[in-house]
Amino acid sequence: MDFKKRNIIFLLIAIAAATLPVAAVAQRFNDKIQNRPYADLRRWHLGFSIGIHTQDVSFTHNGLTTDDGHNWYMEQPSFSPGFCVNGLFDLRLNAWFNLRISPGMYFGNRDITILDVNTAESETPIRYRQNIKSAYVVAPIDLKFSGQRFRNCKPYLTGGVMPAFDVSRKRGDYLRFKATDIYLTIGLGFDFYLPFFKLNPEVKFCFGLTDMLDHKRTDLADDPSKFQITESLSKARSNLVVLTFYFE
């Protein structure tokens, strides 16, 4: 099992460990008396959320090899947790569907490993590392489909899109990502009805739809060796896994 797969397993375990205490606390209130029985009948309501997330990027290499036998391979071998905070506007459409808009900020980073392989001389690959920090302004738009409420708990699924704009771009790195991206999102969670508010733990998977790699590196005109790293890639797509706690 490679290092990246182990990190995915650890991430899933961490998500489970984070949601179990929430479920345990909510279970104390999951008795015969319904908390906030009319909360879902409101036309609209506001809320906020805090959470953690991980950022992943998948590279598509084109097999570029220079005249002197060099080619490059990029990967993200591990994940680093990031922080996110969002507001929430929820509009009730009917008994089963809600439209949710939750603008906010995602702070995180990606630790990229770059291997420079000299196929002509069969030398040991030279390894570079680049830490790409990001601060995304996001505006997720989700359609929420809720199941049947059972006492003080109700499951739900979400699907939607999430435009993202990175406000922390840097110049002169080996790789540079574009400032804008858009994600397709799929999520699942639970509404826990507590006496004074609703607590919603939610796991969301975000799949980037665009090539986020900046192929036009005019800032590397004086450093062609770095630009060849960008030239060796056809595209790069971003993915996110987000664990969020909504307070409504």
Backbone bond lengths (Angstrom), bond angles and torsions (degrees), N, CA, C in turn:
res aa  C-N    CA-C-N  psi(-1)  N-CA   C-N-CA  omega(-1)  CA-C   N-CA-C  phi
1 M - - - 1.457 - - 1.521 109.41 -
2 D 1.353 117.23 125.41 1.454 118.69 -176.17 1.522 110.58 -80.78
3 F 1.355 114.55 172.86 1.465 121.37 -172.88 1.522 111.30 -63.97
4 K 1.332 117.09 -37.84 1.459 120.50 -176.83 1.520 110.99 -68.42
5 K 1.349 117.31 -40.16 1.461 119.91 178.63 1.518 110.64 -65.31
6 R 1.341 116.85 -38.76 1.460 119.43 177.19 1.522 111.24 -61.44
7 N 1.338 116.75 -38.73 1.458 120.22 178.58 1.523 111.41 -64.96
8 I 1.345 117.66 -36.52 1.460 120.11 177.77 1.526 110.19 -64.34
9 I 1.346 116.30 -43.15 1.464 120.07 178.40 1.522 110.88 -62.58
10 F 1.339 116.83 -44.58 1.467 120.40 178.66 1.524 110.95 -61.78
11 L 1.354 116.83 -36.93 1.460 120.50 179.36 1.522 110.49 -64.55
12 L 1.342 117.44 -44.38 1.459 120.29 179.16 1.525 111.29 -64.01
13 I 1.340 116.49 -38.85 1.464 119.61 177.02 1.530 110.61 -63.92
14 A 1.346 115.94 -40.63 1.470 119.74 179.12 1.521 111.46 -64.03
15 I 1.344 116.73 -39.12 1.461 120.23 177.79 1.527 110.36 -63.27
16 A 1.345 115.49 -44.63 1.464 119.06 178.61 1.526 111.25 -62.72
17 A 1.343 116.68 -41.94 1.465 120.60 179.98 1.521 111.80 -64.96
18 A 1.346 116.43 -32.32 1.464 119.85 -179.43 1.520 111.81 -76.17
19 T 1.328 117.73 -32.14 1.461 120.14 -176.42 1.525 112.89 -86.11
20 L 1.331 117.70 -24.48 1.463 119.79 -178.59 1.525 112.89 -61.23
21 P 1.367 119.31 -46.46 1.473 117.79 177.69 1.517 112.79 -61.19
22 V 1.353 116.64 -35.35 1.465 119.25 178.13 1.518 110.65 -64.14
23 A 1.341 115.86 -44.33 1.465 119.84 179.07 1.523 110.83 -63.42
24 A 1.339 116.59 -37.85 1.457 120.07 -179.40 1.523 111.33 -65.25
25 V 1.349 115.73 -42.99 1.463 119.04 178.16 1.520 110.73 -64.93
26 A 1.350 115.58 -43.16 1.459 118.98 -178.93 1.522 111.47 -65.02
27 Q 1.329 117.87 -32.44 1.455 121.29 -179.18 1.532 111.36 -62.17
28 R 1.314 116.84 -29.38 1.468 120.29 178.77 1.521 110.73 -62.28
29 F 1.350 115.30 -28.67 1.458 119.68 -179.26 1.532 112.04 -97.17
30 N 1.320 116.85 1.05 1.456 120.73 -175.19 1.533 110.12 -89.27
31 D 1.335 116.88 54.58 1.449 121.68 -179.59 1.528 108.91 -100.90
32 K 1.312 116.97 -165.41 1.455 120.01 -175.15 1.518 112.80 -72.76
33 I 1.316 117.64 -21.30 1.459 120.80 179.37 1.519 109.21 -84.17
34 Q 1.318 117.05 122.37 1.457 121.15 -179.60 1.526 110.10 -81.07
35 N 1.321 115.10 126.97 1.459 120.60 172.40 1.523 109.44 -83.14
36 R 1.329 116.08 141.23 1.465 121.83 176.03 1.533 111.58 46.16
37 P 1.313 118.63 61.06 1.472 121.17 -174.61 1.526 114.03 -66.90
38 Y 1.335 117.94 -21.52 1.467 120.18 -177.11 1.533 112.50 -107.10
39 A 1.328 117.13 10.63 1.469 120.01 -176.29 1.522 111.73 -61.42
40 D 1.334 117.28 -36.16 1.469 120.05 -176.17 1.520 113.15 -81.20
41 L 1.317 118.34 -3.41 1.459 121.02 179.91 1.523 112.87 -90.12
42 R 1.325 116.84 -9.07 1.461 119.48 178.82 1.523 110.76 -67.89
43 R 1.332 116.34 143.25 1.460 120.18 -179.03 1.513 111.62 -64.43
44 W 1.334 116.88 -39.97 1.460 120.94 177.85 1.523 108.53 -153.25
45 H 1.318 115.42 158.92 1.456 120.22 175.30 1.520 109.56 -154.96
46 L 1.329 115.78 165.89 1.459 123.18 -177.83 1.517 110.20 -113.32
47 G 1.328 114.94 164.09 1.456 120.72 177.21 1.513 110.29 -170.11
48 F 1.325 115.28 -170.22 1.460 120.52 176.32 1.521 108.05 -152.14
49 S 1.326 116.01 168.16 1.458 120.08 -179.27 1.520 110.35 -146.26
50 I 1.318 115.12 154.03 1.456 122.79 169.88 1.521 106.96 -132.33
51 G 1.330 116.52 154.87 1.451 117.59 -178.37 1.510 112.91 -173.02
52 I 1.319 114.44 -176.71 1.459 122.38 176.18 1.522 108.00 -126.78
53 H 1.330 115.98 159.35 1.458 119.75 -179.87 1.524 109.61 -155.00
54 T 1.319 115.74 165.09 1.457 122.30 171.84 1.519 108.66 -125.73
55 Q 1.325 115.81 146.82 1.456 122.20 -179.87 1.523 109.35 -113.49
56 D 1.321 115.53 130.49 1.461 122.15 178.51 1.516 108.41 -124.71
57 V 1.330 116.69 154.51 1.459 121.55 176.26 1.522 108.23 -138.48
58 S 1.323 116.43 132.99 1.461 121.96 177.91 1.527 108.87 -108.56
59 F 1.340 115.66 128.14 1.462 121.88 -176.48 1.521 110.29 -101.47
60 T 1.325 116.15 143.41 1.465 123.01 171.29 1.518 107.67 -114.73
61 H 1.350 116.35 112.15 1.458 121.34 -178.30 1.529 110.62 -87.97
62 N 1.326 115.93 148.56 1.461 119.94 179.31 1.531 113.02 -104.94
63 G 1.342 118.02 1.88 1.459 121.25 176.46 1.517 115.19 76.92
64 L 1.331 117.52 21.36 1.465 120.66 179.66 1.528 110.80 -59.05
65 T 1.324 116.07 130.55 1.465 122.69 174.93 1.517 108.66 -129.01
66 T 1.325 117.53 126.11 1.461 121.64 -179.14 1.532 110.69 -76.28
67 D 1.326 116.09 171.13 1.466 121.25 -178.61 1.524 112.27 -62.09
68 D 1.329 117.21 -28.95 1.466 119.59 179.91 1.533 112.38 -93.82
69 G 1.358 117.70 13.66 1.455 121.40 171.17 1.508 116.66 88.19
70 H 1.318 118.80 15.67 1.461 121.27 -179.90 1.532 110.64 -92.53
71 N 1.315 116.31 137.72 1.464 121.22 165.26 1.525 108.87 -142.23
72 W 1.333 115.32 166.07 1.453 120.53 -169.85 1.527 111.06 -129.90
73 Y 1.334 114.65 147.24 1.457 121.78 177.21 1.523 108.52 -133.13
74 M 1.318 114.84 133.74 1.458 121.19 -179.01 1.530 110.27 -116.82
75 E 1.332 116.23 144.14 1.451 121.24 175.57 1.515 108.99 -156.28
76 Q 1.338 114.68 160.85 1.460 121.07 172.88 1.522 107.08 -113.82
77 P 1.328 119.01 98.39 1.463 121.43 -171.54 1.524 114.73 -76.40
78 S 1.314 118.58 -17.83 1.460 120.24 -176.17 1.522 110.10 -146.88
79 F 1.321 115.48 170.61 1.455 121.88 -178.46 1.523 110.13 -120.13
80 S 1.321 114.82 146.91 1.460 121.67 175.88 1.519 108.64 -121.36
81 P 1.329 118.43 134.85 1.467 119.82 -179.38 1.518 111.37 -70.66
82 G 1.317 115.01 142.44 1.459 121.97 174.95 1.513 109.88 -119.63
83 F 1.326 115.96 176.55 1.459 122.90 -175.81 1.520 108.95 -121.60
84 C 1.331 116.72 143.46 1.458 119.97 177.74 1.528 109.97 -141.16
85 V 1.323 115.31 148.41 1.463 122.30 177.78 1.528 107.40 -142.94
86 N 1.335 115.78 135.64 1.462 121.09 -174.82 1.516 110.60 -139.79
87 G 1.318 115.66 152.86 1.447 121.78 164.32 1.526 108.60 -91.08
88 L 1.322 117.26 175.19 1.464 120.20 -178.27 1.526 110.80 -148.10
89 F 1.331 114.31 131.19 1.469 121.48 168.08 1.516 107.01 -122.30
90 D 1.336 117.34 120.40 1.461 123.24 -176.29 1.520 109.47 -116.97
91 L 1.351 116.68 124.15 1.462 122.62 -179.97 1.527 109.00 -113.72
92 R 1.308 117.23 121.80 1.463 122.05 179.08 1.514 109.73 -77.38
93 L 1.352 117.11 123.24 1.463 122.06 178.08 1.524 110.88 -94.57
94 N 1.326 116.15 -44.99 1.465 121.92 174.64 1.527 107.86 -160.14
95 A 1.312 117.90 -163.47 1.457 121.01 -175.50 1.518 112.88 -67.45
96 W 1.330 117.64 -19.12 1.461 120.58 -173.88 1.521 114.10 -114.86
97 F 1.331 117.93 -25.24 1.452 121.06 -172.22 1.524 111.72 -119.74
98 N 1.345 114.75 140.75 1.465 123.01 173.46 1.519 108.77 -132.32
99 L 1.311 115.86 145.64 1.462 122.11 172.60 1.515 108.08 -100.85
100 R 1.343 116.48 126.05 1.460 121.14 -174.26 1.530 110.16 -123.84
101 I 1.325 116.01 131.04 1.466 123.27 175.39 1.521 106.78 -122.23
102 S 1.340 116.17 125.45 1.478 118.78 -173.45 1.530 110.97 -136.79
103 P 1.328 117.92 74.97 1.469 120.36 177.88 1.511 111.80 -65.62
104 G 1.338 115.65 148.23 1.460 118.80 -179.52 1.505 112.72 -177.74
105 M 1.340 115.18 -160.05 1.465 122.80 -177.05 1.530 109.12 -130.34
106 Y 1.353 114.90 138.45 1.463 122.58 173.53 1.525 107.91 -118.00
107 F 1.326 117.10 121.75 1.460 122.12 177.80 1.528 108.32 -112.11
108 G 1.332 116.78 126.12 1.457 119.44 -178.99 1.509 112.00 -166.97
109 N 1.331 116.26 -169.99 1.451 121.14 179.90 1.523 110.28 -156.87
110 R 1.317 115.02 159.46 1.458 123.02 174.70 1.523 108.26 -124.98
111 D 1.330 116.78 131.06 1.458 122.12 179.05 1.528 107.86 -102.05
112 I 1.331 116.99 105.18 1.461 123.22 -173.28 1.529 109.86 -99.51
113 T 1.345 115.94 135.47 1.460 122.46 173.44 1.531 108.97 -106.29
114 I 1.326 116.06 131.15 1.470 122.60 -179.51 1.520 108.34 -118.13
115 L 1.325 116.72 123.77 1.462 122.34 178.95 1.521 109.61 -106.29
116 D 1.332 116.17 124.72 1.457 123.39 176.07 1.535 107.43 -102.04
117 V 1.330 116.14 107.29 1.462 121.72 -175.70 1.524 109.37 -105.10
118 N 1.336 116.00 127.51 1.470 121.63 176.07 1.523 107.96 -100.87
119 T 1.332 116.72 96.25 1.462 120.84 -177.08 1.518 112.38 -72.63
120 A 1.326 117.25 -22.79 1.469 119.82 -178.13 1.527 111.38 -72.80
121 E 1.330 117.03 -37.00 1.458 120.58 -175.44 1.523 112.72 -109.50
122 S 1.342 117.14 -1.16 1.474 122.33 178.92 1.530 112.15 52.30
123 E 1.301 116.42 39.64 1.453 120.80 178.47 1.528 110.44 -79.60
124 T 1.316 115.82 163.51 1.458 120.39 174.36 1.532 109.22 -63.72
125 P 1.336 118.65 129.97 1.470 120.23 -177.83 1.522 111.84 -57.02
126 I 1.309 115.02 139.33 1.462 121.19 173.93 1.520 108.09 -85.64
127 R 1.306 116.08 132.18 1.461 121.63 -174.71 1.526 110.00 -109.66
128 Y 1.331 114.87 126.99 1.464 121.32 173.69 1.531 108.32 -115.77
129 R 1.314 114.91 156.04 1.459 120.06 175.95 1.521 109.71 -130.11
130 Q 1.323 114.33 142.35 1.458 120.02 177.10 1.522 108.75 -137.60
131 N 1.300 116.23 124.75 1.453 121.80 176.60 1.523 108.20 -99.76
132 I 1.319 115.89 115.32 1.458 121.14 -176.77 1.523 108.55 -103.87
133 K 1.315 116.52 107.49 1.462 121.57 178.52 1.526 109.34 -87.49
134 S 1.315 115.36 149.93 1.462 119.85 -179.03 1.520 109.95 -143.12
135 A 1.316 114.44 150.34 1.471 122.51 173.00 1.527 106.09 -136.08
136 Y 1.329 115.73 94.40 1.455 121.33 -174.91 1.526 111.21 -88.48
137 V 1.323 115.39 131.45 1.460 121.54 163.90 1.522 106.21 -91.20
138 V 1.332 117.04 119.31 1.459 121.26 -173.25 1.529 110.14 -119.82
139 A 1.335 115.18 157.03 1.465 121.32 177.32 1.524 108.89 -141.20
140 P 1.345 117.78 71.34 1.468 120.29 -178.92 1.534 111.55 -64.92
141 I 1.325 115.21 138.11 1.464 122.78 174.26 1.527 106.37 -123.93
142 D 1.332 116.93 114.98 1.458 121.65 -173.54 1.522 111.10 -126.20
143 L 1.334 114.25 146.44 1.458 121.41 168.62 1.526 106.86 -102.19
144 K 1.319 116.40 121.15 1.456 122.59 -176.50 1.525 109.73 -101.63
145 F 1.327 115.87 124.74 1.459 121.70 176.42 1.526 108.30 -109.86
146 S 1.324 116.28 116.84 1.466 121.21 -174.86 1.519 110.83 -101.05
147 G 1.328 115.18 144.20 1.455 120.93 173.90 1.519 110.97 -85.13
148 Q 1.316 115.47 -168.36 1.466 120.90 -179.97 1.528 109.61 -77.34
149 R 1.316 115.76 135.08 1.468 120.05 177.17 1.518 109.91 -71.91
150 F 1.331 116.04 133.00 1.461 122.18 173.48 1.519 108.17 -118.46
151 R 1.334 115.59 104.86 1.448 121.98 -175.30 1.524 110.54 55.21
152 N 1.337 118.47 -107.98 1.462 119.92 -176.75 1.525 112.52 -113.41
153 C 1.321 116.23 31.05 1.458 120.65 -179.51 1.528 109.82 -143.45
154 K 1.326 116.41 140.84 1.464 120.21 178.47 1.527 109.41 -148.54
155 P 1.337 118.95 124.69 1.469 120.91 178.29 1.529 110.87 -81.22
156 Y 1.308 115.61 158.79 1.466 119.65 176.62 1.523 110.66 -154.11
157 L 1.329 114.46 161.21 1.464 123.77 174.60 1.518 108.24 -124.04
158 T 1.327 116.34 150.61 1.458 120.59 176.79 1.529 109.99 -131.55
159 G 1.315 115.64 153.60 1.454 122.39 173.21 1.512 108.82 -150.77
160 G 1.329 116.68 142.57 1.454 118.26 -179.12 1.512 112.59 178.33
161 V 1.312 115.12 -159.03 1.459 122.41 179.22 1.524 108.95 -129.06
162 M 1.333 115.60 155.65 1.466 120.28 -179.73 1.533 109.83 -139.27
163 P 1.330 118.11 99.25 1.466 120.01 170.11 1.524 109.61 -67.72
164 A 1.349 116.04 144.53 1.469 120.93 -178.59 1.517 109.72 -139.98
165 F 1.321 115.90 140.51 1.466 122.08 178.32 1.523 108.80 -130.85
166 D 1.333 116.23 122.01 1.465 121.72 -178.42 1.526 109.51 -89.09
167 V 1.334 115.95 122.47 1.465 120.66 -177.44 1.527 111.60 -102.12
168 S 1.346 118.32 12.52 1.473 119.77 -175.47 1.524 112.20 -126.85
169 R 1.306 117.88 36.34 1.459 120.66 -178.03 1.529 111.05 -68.32
170 K 1.360 115.16 148.43 1.452 121.68 178.73 1.522 110.17 -121.06
171 R 1.323 116.58 160.23 1.458 121.94 179.37 1.534 109.41 -111.53
172 G 1.365 114.54 153.35 1.451 119.90 171.59 1.504 116.12 85.37
173 D 1.337 120.26 6.93 1.449 122.47 178.94 1.529 110.44 -83.82
174 Y 1.353 115.92 170.40 1.460 119.34 176.42 1.524 110.67 -60.48
175 L 1.331 115.70 -47.08 1.456 122.06 178.09 1.520 108.94 -121.13
176 R 1.312 115.36 148.90 1.458 119.59 174.92 1.516 108.46 -137.83
177 F 1.332 115.46 134.64 1.451 121.07 -179.19 1.530 110.08 -99.13
178 K 1.329 114.57 152.14 1.459 120.06 177.96 1.528 110.12 -67.71
179 A 1.312 115.10 158.48 1.463 119.72 -176.58 1.519 112.19 -76.32
180 T 1.337 118.06 -26.59 1.461 120.59 -174.65 1.526 110.79 -113.54
181 D 1.314 114.81 147.18 1.463 121.68 176.11 1.525 107.09 -154.84
182 I 1.325 116.15 163.89 1.461 120.94 175.83 1.520 107.87 -138.98
183 Y 1.325 115.71 139.14 1.455 122.25 -174.31 1.516 110.72 -119.19
184 L 1.322 115.60 145.03 1.458 122.60 165.59 1.519 106.90 -92.44
185 T 1.336 117.67 129.85 1.468 120.85 -172.50 1.525 110.88 -120.88
186 I 1.333 114.39 141.73 1.467 123.06 174.71 1.522 107.03 -135.37
187 G 1.317 117.02 129.48 1.457 119.70 -176.78 1.513 112.81 -140.05
188 L 1.314 115.09 164.62 1.465 121.65 174.65 1.520 108.18 -145.70
189 G 1.339 115.28 148.60 1.454 118.93 -177.84 1.517 111.43 -167.53
190 F 1.330 115.02 -171.27 1.461 122.04 -179.33 1.519 108.82 -137.18
191 D 1.331 115.64 139.49 1.459 122.29 168.08 1.527 108.00 -91.06
192 F 1.327 116.11 118.28 1.460 120.85 173.65 1.533 107.62 -107.52
193 Y 1.323 116.15 119.84 1.457 122.31 -176.14 1.524 108.76 -90.45
194 L 1.313 115.97 103.54 1.457 122.29 176.99 1.529 108.86 -94.73
195 P 1.323 119.17 168.61 1.469 120.05 -174.20 1.528 114.38 -58.11
196 F 1.347 118.35 -33.56 1.458 119.14 -173.51 1.524 114.16 -117.17
197 F 1.325 118.42 -9.31 1.466 120.87 179.14 1.528 108.85 -164.20
198 K 1.330 115.10 170.73 1.454 121.45 173.36 1.524 109.62 -99.53
199 L 1.323 116.61 135.77 1.460 122.89 175.28 1.520 108.23 -113.06
200 N 1.344 116.25 123.67 1.462 120.95 -174.95 1.525 110.45 -123.46
201 P 1.323 120.34 96.86 1.462 120.20 168.77 1.525 109.28 -75.38
202 E 1.325 116.15 135.97 1.467 121.02 -174.48 1.518 110.42 -143.66
203 V 1.324 116.54 137.06 1.461 123.18 172.92 1.518 107.63 -109.61
204 K 1.329 116.34 128.20 1.457 120.87 -177.55 1.528 109.97 -128.07
205 F 1.326 115.00 137.67 1.465 122.37 177.18 1.523 108.07 -111.17
206 C 1.332 115.75 126.71 1.465 122.03 -174.84 1.529 109.06 -118.72
207 F 1.336 115.93 126.44 1.464 121.73 -176.35 1.526 109.04 -116.81
208 G 1.339 116.08 117.38 1.454 120.61 -179.92 1.516 112.11 -65.81
209 L 1.331 116.75 138.02 1.455 122.25 -176.28 1.518 113.35 -103.17
210 T 1.313 118.53 -9.58 1.464 120.99 -175.09 1.529 110.83 -121.70
211 D 1.323 115.11 162.26 1.463 121.14 171.87 1.524 107.53 -77.42
212 M 1.315 116.65 112.14 1.457 120.50 -174.54 1.527 113.25 -90.32
213 L 1.339 117.90 -1.63 1.458 120.94 -178.83 1.526 110.49 -78.84
214 D 1.317 116.34 132.32 1.470 122.36 175.95 1.522 108.40 -84.07
215 H 1.354 117.10 107.41 1.461 121.47 -177.13 1.530 112.27 -86.48
216 K 1.317 117.94 -15.38 1.468 121.74 -177.45 1.526 109.26 -99.31
217 R 1.320 115.86 87.11 1.464 121.51 -175.37 1.526 110.64 -100.93
218 T 1.322 116.78 71.65 1.462 120.28 177.81 1.520 111.98 -64.17
219 D 1.354 116.80 -22.02 1.459 120.20 179.47 1.525 112.00 -72.42
220 L 1.366 117.80 -11.85 1.464 121.41 179.34 1.522 112.08 -106.35
221 A 1.330 116.67 21.37 1.468 119.84 -179.63 1.521 111.64 -60.94
222 D 1.326 117.78 -30.23 1.460 121.73 -179.68 1.524 112.77 -94.26
223 D 1.321 117.67 4.72 1.464 121.53 -178.86 1.530 109.28 -138.36
224 P 1.350 117.69 71.18 1.474 120.38 -175.18 1.521 113.70 -62.57
225 S 1.330 119.00 -25.29 1.461 119.98 -179.77 1.530 111.21 -64.62
226 K 1.330 116.96 -35.46 1.460 119.98 175.78 1.523 111.43 -73.16
227 F 1.330 116.72 -36.43 1.460 119.85 -178.30 1.521 111.72 -65.92
228 Q 1.339 117.54 -28.24 1.460 120.47 178.35 1.523 112.23 -63.92
229 I 1.323 117.03 -25.42 1.460 120.17 175.83 1.525 110.19 -65.34
230 T 1.333 116.84 -44.66 1.464 120.52 175.78 1.517 111.23 -64.41
231 E 1.338 117.08 -39.78 1.466 120.94 -178.88 1.528 112.15 -64.67
232 S 1.320 119.05 -21.80 1.460 121.45 -178.47 1.525 112.73 -80.50
233 L 1.332 117.88 -1.91 1.459 121.99 -178.91 1.517 111.30 -112.75
234 S 1.337 115.67 137.13 1.463 120.21 173.67 1.517 111.10 -83.75
235 K 1.322 115.95 -41.45 1.465 119.79 179.71 1.519 110.02 -164.65
236 A 1.303 115.41 166.62 1.467 122.86 175.85 1.519 107.38 -143.48
237 R 1.330 115.73 131.23 1.456 120.51 -179.22 1.522 110.45 -122.50
238 S 1.323 114.24 144.14 1.463 121.08 -174.89 1.522 110.62 -100.49
239 N 1.337 115.39 146.62 1.464 122.39 174.39 1.528 108.92 -136.72
240 L 1.323 116.22 148.57 1.456 121.98 179.48 1.526 110.00 -132.19
241 V 1.318 115.42 146.40 1.459 122.20 167.03 1.529 106.22 -121.28
242 V 1.333 116.58 125.04 1.452 121.11 -171.22 1.530 109.98 -125.83
243 L 1.322 116.87 128.49 1.466 123.18 171.36 1.523 107.43 -109.53
244 T 1.335 115.71 117.27 1.455 121.50 -172.33 1.527 110.26 -125.51
245 F 1.330 115.49 146.21 1.464 122.20 173.83 1.521 108.04 -119.23
246 Y 1.333 115.44 113.21 1.476 122.04 179.29 1.513 109.48 -93.42
247 F 1.328 114.28 141.38 1.462 121.89 173.90 1.527 106.71 -120.40
248 E 1.330 116.63 114.72 1.469 121.05 -175.50 1.530 110.99 -125.44
